[in-house]
Amino acid sequence: MVRRTVSLPESVEERVRNAVEEEESFSAAVARLLEAGLRATHGRHLPDWVGSGEGPDDLGRRAEEYLRQPATSE
């Protein structure tokens, strides 16, 4: 078995802890949930429109900031 250190946001850790089955370790629950998620999404591809378009490279991180700025014509 491979050991890995994974950092989880507190909200994700709480969800895992709530999903731990009787006598199941936290690590076993994470592995079970990860496998279930991979099975559920296996074979799914992102739609063509995801990630397409033009704009600043940091648009995903700074979208709110850009939306607050007045629109200008270039």
HUFEN-V883078 format. One record per pair of residues at least 24 apart in sequence whose C-alpha atoms are under 8 Angstrom apart, sorted by the first residue. I is the first residue (numbers start at 1). J is the second residue. D is the distance in Angstrom with one decimal. If there is no record, write none. Layout:
i=I j=J d=D
i=I j=J d=D
This chain:
none
